[in-house]
Amino acid sequence: MEQLTDDELVHLLIQDNEPAFRQLYTRYWKKLLIKAYTQLQSHADAEELVQDVFVSIWHRRHTIQLKYSFHTYISAITRYKIYERIAANNKAPHIETAEHCMVVDNTTQQWLDFSALKSHIEDAVGTLPEKCQLVFRLSREQGLTEKQIAQTLGISHKTVESHMRKALRVLRGAVGHFRIFSFL
């Protein structure tokens, strides 16, 4: 099995060949673990995520259609799951950075206003459809461009634009009374 290419292994995997699956796992688990750990900063979360990636591949083995290489395919799945995990953990680096700036100002009222706005934004983001929410978080929390989001999620640029328009419309409506749109 070691001498087979990824394409050959995927072809065998589609035919329920477990040794081919184990070989793909052996080839990629460490690279994926490093990638996941770099993003999540938790060894346990990274290991769980890599396991989820391979479980997902096993479950989807009959429907796998590689547009590019298996390496590209598994990397995209891993990136998607990392972003999904970050979004699920409600990590918001850009908002937290802004929060830190407000603390430095030491203005109690501004701090309270910002906390209320942050909470209100998070509640509004939570009401968005799952894919729309993911696109918004990748854009605003991870700082990805629309093109990068489209590539990461394997969707068209127009779909990303549509999700962002919807997210911003919902958020502007939800925080309109705060009259602060610089975060959006």
C-alpha positions in Angstrom: 0.0 0.0 0.0 2.9 2.4 0.7 3.9 2.6 -2.9 0.4 3.5 -4.2 -0.4 7.1 -5.0 -3.1 9.0 -3.2 -5.4 8.8 -6.2 -5.0 5.0 -6.2 -5.6 4.8 -2.5 -8.8 7.0 -2.8 -10.0 4.7 -5.6 -9.5 1.7 -3.3 -11.1 3.6 -0.4 -14.3 4.2 -2.5 -14.4 0.4 -2.8 -14.4 0.0 1.0 -10.7 -1.0 1.2 -9.7 -0.4 4.9 -6.0 -0.8 4.3 -6.1 2.0 1.8 -7.9 4.2 4.4 -5.3 3.3 7.0 -2.5 4.2 4.6 -4.1 7.6 3.9 -4.4 8.1 7.6 -0.8 7.3 8.1 0.3 9.7 5.4 -1.7 12.7 6.6 -2.6 12.5 10.3 0.6 14.2 11.6 0.4 17.1 9.0 -3.2 17.7 9.9 -2.5 17.5 13.6 0.2 20.1 13.3 -2.1 22.3 11.2 -5.0 21.9 13.7 -2.8 22.5 16.7 -1.3 25.7 15.2 -4.9 27.1 14.8 -6.5 25.8 18.0 -3.6 25.9 20.4 -4.9 22.8 22.1 -3.4 19.3 21.5 -6.6 17.6 22.7 -8.8 19.7 20.4 -6.4 19.2 17.5 -6.4 15.4 18.0 -10.2 15.3 18.2 -10.5 17.4 15.1 -8.1 15.2 13.0 -10.1 12.1 14.1 -13.3 13.9 13.0 -11.8 14.6 9.6 -10.9 11.0 9.1 -14.2 9.7 10.4 -15.9 12.1 8.0 -13.8 10.8 5.1 -14.7 7.2 6.0 -18.4 8.1 6.1 -18.2 9.9 2.8 -16.0 7.4 1.0 -18.7 6.4 -1.5 -19.3 10.0 -2.6 -15.8 11.4 -2.7 -15.1 13.2 -6.0 -11.7 14.8 -6.1 -11.5 18.0 -8.2 -7.8 18.4 -7.4 -5.6 16.2 -5.3 -6.5 14.2 -2.1 -4.1 16.5 -0.3 -6.2 19.6 -1.3 -9.4 17.7 -0.4 -8.3 16.7 3.1 -6.7 20.2 3.7 -10.0 21.9 2.8 -12.0 19.6 5.1 -9.5 20.3 7.9 -9.6 24.0 7.4 -13.4 24.0 7.4 -13.5 21.9 10.6 -11.0 24.2 12.3 -13.1 27.3 11.4 -16.2 25.5 12.6 -14.6 24.6 15.9 -13.4 28.2 16.4 -16.8 29.5 15.6 -18.4 27.0 18.0 -16.1 28.1 20.8 -17.2 31.7 20.2 -13.7 32.9 19.9 -13.7 36.5 18.6 -10.2 37.8 18.3 -11.0 41.1 16.5 -13.8 41.9 19.0 -11.6 41.0 21.9 -8.9 43.3 20.5 -11.4 46.1 20.4 -12.5 45.2 23.9 -8.9 45.6 25.1 -8.7 49.0 23.6 -11.8 50.1 25.5 -10.2 48.8 28.8 -7.2 51.0 28.2 -9.5 54.0 27.9 -10.8 53.3 31.4 -14.2 55.0 30.7 -16.7 53.0 32.6 -19.7 54.1 30.5 -17.9 53.3 27.3 -16.9 49.9 28.7 -20.5 49.1 29.6 -21.7 50.3 26.2 -19.1 48.2 24.4 -19.9 45.1 26.5 -23.6 45.5 25.8 -22.9 46.0 22.0 -20.6 43.0 21.9 -23.2 40.8 23.6 -25.9 42.1 21.3 -23.7 41.4 18.2 -23.0 37.9 19.4 -26.7 37.2 20.0 -27.5 38.5 16.5 -24.7 36.5 14.9 -26.1 33.4 16.7 -29.5 33.9 14.9 -27.9 33.7 11.4 -28.2 30.4 9.5 -25.2 28.2 10.1 -23.4 28.8 6.7 -24.1 32.5 6.8 -22.8 32.6 10.4 -19.6 30.7 9.4 -18.9 33.0 6.5 -19.4 36.1 8.7 -17.1 34.7 11.4 -14.4 33.8 8.9 -14.5 37.3 7.5 -14.8 39.3 10.7 -13.1 37.1 13.3 -10.5 35.4 11.1 -9.9 38.3 8.8 -10.2 36.2 5.6 -11.1 37.9 2.3 -14.3 36.8 0.4 -12.1 35.0 -2.1 -10.3 33.1 0.6 -13.6 32.2 2.2 -14.9 30.9 -1.1 -11.8 28.8 -1.6 -11.9 27.5 2.0 -15.5 26.5 2.0 -15.6 25.4 -1.7 -18.4 27.8 -2.6 -18.7 30.6 -5.2 -17.6 34.1 -4.5 -21.1 35.3 -5.2 -22.4 32.9 -2.5 -20.0 34.4 0.0 -21.1 38.0 -1.0 -24.7 36.9 -0.5 -24.0 35.5 2.9 -22.1 38.6 4.0 -24.9 41.0 2.7 -27.4 39.0 4.7 -25.3 38.9 7.8 -24.5 42.6 7.7 -28.2 43.5 7.0 -29.3 41.4 10.1 -26.5 42.8 12.3 -27.2 46.4 11.3 -30.8 46.0 12.1 -30.0 44.3 15.4 -27.5 47.0 16.6 -29.1 50.0 14.8 -30.0 51.7 18.1 -26.3 51.7 19.2 -25.4 53.9 16.1 -22.0 52.2 16.0 -21.2 50.5 12.7 -17.4 50.6 12.7 -17.3 47.0 13.7 -19.4 45.9 10.8 
